[in-house]
């Protein structure tokens, strides 16, 4: 299987370093970050969506159980393994969808059991699950939104912001300009038709190359949008 991206979060630096050294034994594991501050770690988890987190429970900024609830909301595919000296929390952790737990001090045998369980779980999911839907992480004034690309009809520049138009008719005002957002969206699904608009190719209903406009529609919403990029370039993008 491909490498697993791992975060380690423990407010005790020595504990995090020890676990990092023990995990280096496994070639399939790539430790991307080791955090001692849980709040800083939470921001990184939301943005980078690690596959696995080894997480302490007793931390000053936010408890491991509170952290797990945030992970379940913003990074639901991430598996969380608690590494703790407190047996009292284990049952609650399992009830909150923790993947597994290890008691401190961490033994090589117990860590091996959990690592093999993680590998088997990902292999099983890969065989059984249909291809994952493409998603993008987008920022508004209220926070981060994890949105399936199939839900997006088009994007429209609005000064230093961008209006995101969803196929259900709802709009989101994104805190990023259209130029920067363009790089986040897969070229297989999206194309920029002007300085003002990026459209989802799957909802392109009609293109008039002579009059330089197009229509995007999902049968419920229909919009006519100006096309201003070179026709030759656009034809290549759409082919």
Beta strands, then each sheet from edge to edge (+ up, - down):
strand 1: 4-9
strand 2: 29-35
strand 3: 52-55
strand 4: 79-84
strand 5: 100-103
strand 6: 135-139
strand 7: 144-148
strand 8: 152-158
strand 9: 161-166
strand 10: 171-174
strand 11: 190-192
strand 12: 197-200
strand 13: 204-208
strand 14: 213-217
strand 15: 222-226
sheet 1: 2+ 1+ 3+ 4+ 5+
sheet 2: 6+ 7-
sheet 3: 10+ 9- 8+ 12- 11+
sheet 4: 13+ 14- 15+
end
